[in-house]
Each structure stands twice: as C-alpha cells, then as structure tokens.
Amino acid sequence: MNKYEWLLFDIDNTLLDFSKASKESLFKTFLDHDMVCTEEIYKTYNIENAKVWIDFENKKIDTETLKRIRFAGFFDLMGINKINPFDFNTAYIENMVAVSEAYTGAVELIQKVSSSHRVSIITNGLKEAQRPRLARVGMIEMFDSIVVSDEIGVAKPDVRFFEYTYNSIPNPPDKSKILVVGDNLMSDIRGGQNFGVDTCWVSHKKENLSNVKPTFMIDTVFEIESVLLKGLKS
C-alpha cells in the first residue's frame, strides 16, 4: 500500500510558475500605466514584496494591509507618486491571473498522482488571485480541497492553517499518511513539520542553508513520483 494517502500541494513555484507570471504581470502593469519597467525595477520589487509577505506570514500584518502597503513602500522607494498603489495592486493581480501558467506537465502530473492519492491545494495568497489562476490553467477541478490563506484568515506556516486544512478534507487520514509538497522551506516545510506531517521540499536546485530539514528533497515537482514510489516500497 502507498505510505501516503493525501498530498498537500503548494501552488506558486511548485505547480505554477509564479516567478515568470510575477515578472510578466509587473512589466505589463507598468505599461498599462504608461511607464516602463526594467530588470532593476523588477529586482527591487521582488526584494520589497518578499519583505511584506514575510511580515504577513509572521502575522505582523493582515491581508488588507498587505494589499495597501506592498506597492506603497515600493513606490516610495522608486520615487513613483502619480499612481494609487492600491489600484496598481488590483491591476497587477488581474494581470497575474491573465498570464499565469502551470509548469509544463504539471496538469498531467496531478492527473496521474490523483489516480492513486487524494490531492489538495494549500496556498498563501490572495483570494482574488489563487482560485482564478488555478481555473485559468485548467486545474481548479482537479483537487479534493483547496485552502487559500486569504479566505480563512491565517497563513502557512501557522499550525492553524494546517489544522484548518486537515479538518476540511473529507475523511482525513492519520497524519502519517499525509505529505506536504512545496518550494518554501518556511511556510511549506516548517509549517508541515510543526503540524506533524512529512514534507517534500521542491528545491529548484537551491541549496538548503536553513536548519529546516524536509523528509524529502527534490529538484522539481515532477520528481514527486519517485518519492511516492519509495513510499509504495517501504
């Protein structure tokens, strides 16, 4: 029998290419506002945006604050004062949905693993973006449950996020039968560990410089099949 019965997948940079969509969306939203984005601007945005999301995951700010401030601080830094940052954020999210793509083969991967496992989505993200993005790439109907942090008021790695996820899935199995699959060592891997389930880090060939030690480490999500095969043999 499979060791794991239920797989909890992150979305961004796990199944969907968030880095590509974020970049395309920022460039397009700048263009929509009669401005030009550059690689340097995009790099600065990534740094500032990451700070805001870390504050969100550490419960220093809520979602509505995140929406208000993530472009406000970035605009202040860049000396941009002719655009309402909240309106820019709204346009950015709309563009993000429009350009989102799954990694090539990700749809087929979920179809395959869902033939032998139950599968769920666990994502930190905005309600305006996450389900519409899954719908755009044709994955919205493929999961047994979908949990979006913005919809429940708590985010990974908070144990309450995982408790909510566990309680929301039909006939939840023993925790030993659950595997979290994600690219973020803090929100996905540490969060899963704190809840007491096994974890699989999608590293994208990055070195693990943290003290977080996942149960499994793979370079891309497509190696999850080999992990599940190990579970089948154990």
C-alpha positions as CSV (number, residue, x, y, z in Angstrom):
1,M,0.0,0.0,0.0
2,N,1.1,3.6,-0.5
3,K,2.6,5.1,2.6
4,Y,0.9,8.4,1.7
5,E,-2.8,8.7,1.0
6,W,-3.1,12.5,0.9
7,L,-0.8,15.0,-0.9
8,L,-1.0,18.7,0.0
9,F,0.5,20.8,-2.8
10,D,1.6,24.4,-2.7
11,I,0.8,26.4,-5.9
12,D,3.4,29.1,-6.5
13,N,6.7,27.9,-7.9
14,T,5.5,24.3,-7.1
15,L,2.8,23.7,-9.7
16,L,2.5,27.2,-11.3
17,D,5.4,29.3,-12.5
18,F,4.9,32.2,-10.2
19,S,8.3,33.8,-10.9
20,K,7.5,34.1,-14.6
21,A,4.0,35.3,-14.1
22,S,5.0,37.9,-11.5
23,K,7.6,39.4,-13.8
24,E,5.3,39.5,-16.8
25,S,2.5,41.0,-14.7
26,L,4.7,43.7,-13.3
27,F,6.0,44.7,-16.7
28,K,2.5,44.7,-18.1
29,T,1.0,46.7,-15.2
30,F,3.7,49.3,-15.6
31,L,3.0,49.5,-19.3
32,D,-0.7,49.8,-18.6
33,H,0.1,52.9,-16.5
34,D,2.3,54.4,-19.2
35,M,5.5,53.6,-17.5
36,V,8.4,51.3,-18.3
37,C,9.6,48.5,-16.0
38,T,13.2,47.4,-16.1
39,E,15.1,44.4,-14.8
40,E,16.4,46.5,-12.0
41,I,13.0,47.8,-11.0
42,Y,11.7,44.2,-11.0
43,K,14.6,43.1,-8.8
44,T,13.8,45.9,-6.4
45,Y,10.1,45.0,-6.3
46,N,10.9,41.3,-5.6
47,I,13.0,42.3,-2.6
48,E,10.4,44.7,-1.2
49,N,7.5,42.3,-1.9
50,A,9.3,39.5,-0.2
51,K,9.6,41.6,3.0
52,V,5.9,42.3,3.0
53,W,5.0,38.7,2.6
54,I,7.4,37.6,5.4
55,D,5.7,40.1,7.7
56,F,2.3,38.6,6.6
57,E,3.4,35.1,7.3
58,N,4.8,36.2,10.6
59,K,1.4,37.7,11.5
60,K,2.7,41.2,11.7
61,I,0.2,42.4,9.1
62,D,-3.1,41.1,7.7
63,T,-4.1,40.6,4.1
64,E,-5.8,44.0,3.7
65,T,-2.7,45.8,5.0
66,L,-0.6,43.7,2.6
67,K,-2.7,44.9,-0.4
68,R,-2.4,48.5,0.8
69,I,1.3,48.7,1.5
70,R,3.2,46.4,-0.8
71,F,3.2,48.8,-3.7
72,A,3.1,51.9,-1.5
73,G,6.5,51.2,0.0
74,F,7.9,50.1,-3.3
75,F,6.7,53.3,-5.0
76,D,8.1,55.4,-2.2
77,L,11.5,53.8,-2.7
78,M,11.3,54.3,-6.5
79,G,10.0,57.8,-6.3
80,I,6.7,57.0,-8.0
81,N,3.9,59.2,-6.8
82,K,1.5,59.6,-9.7
83,I,-0.2,56.2,-9.2
84,N,-2.5,55.0,-6.4
85,P,-0.6,51.9,-5.1
86,F,-3.8,50.1,-4.1
87,D,-5.2,50.5,-7.6
88,F,-1.9,49.4,-9.1
89,N,-2.1,46.3,-6.8
90,T,-5.5,45.5,-8.2
91,A,-4.4,45.8,-11.8
92,Y,-1.3,43.7,-11.0
93,I,-3.3,40.9,-9.6
94,E,-5.7,41.0,-12.7
95,N,-2.6,40.7,-15.0
96,M,-1.2,38.0,-12.8
97,V,-4.3,35.9,-13.4
98,A,-4.2,36.5,-17.1
99,V,-0.6,35.5,-17.6
100,S,-0.4,32.6,-15.1
101,E,0.9,29.3,-16.4
102,A,1.4,25.8,-14.9
103,Y,4.8,24.2,-15.3
104,T,4.7,22.1,-18.5
105,G,3.4,18.7,-17.5
106,A,2.0,19.8,-14.1
107,V,-1.6,19.2,-15.1
108,E,-0.7,15.7,-16.3
109,L,1.3,15.1,-13.1
110,I,-1.7,15.9,-10.9
111,Q,-4.0,13.8,-13.1
112,K,-1.6,10.9,-12.6
113,V,-1.0,11.1,-8.9
114,S,-4.7,11.7,-8.2
115,S,-5.5,8.3,-9.6
116,S,-3.8,6.8,-6.5
117,H,-3.8,9.6,-4.0
118,R,-6.2,12.3,-2.7
119,V,-4.8,15.8,-3.5
120,S,-5.3,19.2,-2.1
121,I,-4.0,22.7,-2.6
122,I,-2.6,24.7,0.3
123,T,-1.5,28.2,-0.7
124,N,-0.6,31.5,0.9
125,G,-2.2,34.0,-1.5
126,L,-4.9,36.5,-2.2
127,K,-8.4,35.3,-2.9
128,E,-8.6,37.5,-6.0
129,A,-5.7,35.5,-7.5
130,Q,-5.3,31.9,-6.4
131,R,-8.6,30.2,-7.4
132,P,-8.8,32.2,-10.7
133,R,-5.2,31.3,-11.5
134,L,-6.0,27.6,-11.0
135,A,-9.1,27.9,-13.1
136,R,-7.1,29.6,-15.9
137,V,-4.6,26.7,-16.1
138,G,-7.3,24.1,-16.0
139,M,-6.6,22.7,-12.5
140,I,-9.4,24.1,-10.4
141,E,-11.5,20.9,-10.6
142,M,-8.6,18.5,-10.0
143,F,-8.3,18.8,-6.3
144,D,-10.3,17.3,-3.4
145,S,-9.9,20.5,-1.5
146,I,-8.4,24.0,-1.9
147,V,-7.3,26.1,1.0
148,V,-6.3,29.8,0.4
149,S,-4.9,31.7,3.3
150,D,-6.8,34.9,2.4
151,E,-10.0,33.0,2.6
152,I,-9.5,31.6,6.1
153,G,-7.6,34.4,7.7
154,V,-4.5,32.5,8.6
155,A,-1.4,31.6,6.6
156,K,1.3,29.0,6.5
157,P,3.4,28.2,8.5
158,D,0.8,28.9,11.3
159,V,-0.3,25.5,12.6
160,R,-3.9,26.7,12.5
161,F,-3.6,26.8,8.7
162,F,-2.7,23.1,8.6
163,E,-5.4,22.3,11.2
164,Y,-8.0,24.0,9.1
165,T,-6.7,22.1,6.0
166,Y,-6.8,18.8,7.9
167,N,-10.3,19.4,9.2
168,S,-11.6,20.5,5.8
169,I,-10.6,17.4,3.8
170,P,-13.1,14.6,3.6
171,N,-12.3,11.6,5.9
172,P,-8.9,12.9,6.8
173,P,-6.3,10.1,7.3
174,D,-3.8,9.7,10.1
175,K,-1.1,12.4,9.8
176,S,1.5,9.8,9.0
177,K,-0.4,9.3,5.7
178,I,-0.1,13.0,4.6
179,L,2.7,14.6,2.7
180,V,3.2,18.3,2.1
181,V,4.8,19.3,-1.2
182,G,6.1,22.8,-1.6
183,D,9.0,25.1,-2.5
184,N,9.1,27.3,0.6
185,L,11.2,26.0,3.5
186,M,9.5,28.2,6.0
187,S,5.8,28.2,5.1
188,D,5.5,24.8,3.5
189,I,8.2,22.6,5.1
190,R,8.5,24.1,8.6
191,G,4.7,24.6,8.7
192,G,4.1,21.0,7.8
193,Q,6.7,19.7,10.3
194,N,5.1,21.8,13.1
195,F,1.8,20.2,12.3
196,G,3.4,16.7,12.4
197,V,3.3,15.6,8.8
198,D,6.0,14.6,6.4
199,T,7.3,17.1,3.9
200,C,8.9,17.3,0.5
201,W,10.8,20.3,-0.5
202,V,10.9,21.3,-4.2
203,S,14.3,23.0,-4.2
204,H,14.7,24.1,-7.8
205,K,18.3,23.1,-7.2
206,K,18.8,25.6,-4.5
207,E,21.0,24.8,-1.5
208,N,19.3,24.4,1.8
209,L,21.0,26.9,4.0
210,S,18.5,26.8,6.8
211,N,18.0,24.5,9.8
212,V,14.8,23.1,8.3
213,K,15.2,19.5,7.2
214,P,12.5,18.2,5.0
215,T,11.6,14.5,4.9
216,F,12.4,14.5,1.1
217,M,14.1,16.9,-1.2
218,I,13.5,17.1,-5.0
219,D,14.7,19.5,-7.7
220,T,11.3,19.8,-9.4
221,V,7.8,18.8,-8.5
222,F,7.9,16.1,-11.2
223,E,10.2,14.0,-9.0
224,I,7.3,13.5,-6.6
225,E,6.5,10.3,-8.3
226,S,9.8,8.8,-7.2
227,V,9.1,9.9,-3.7
228,L,5.7,8.2,-3.8
229,L,7.3,5.1,-5.3
230,K,9.6,4.9,-2.3
231,G,6.6,5.1,0.0
232,L,5.0,2.2,-2.0
233,K,8.0,0.0,-1.5
234,S,8.5,0.8,2.2
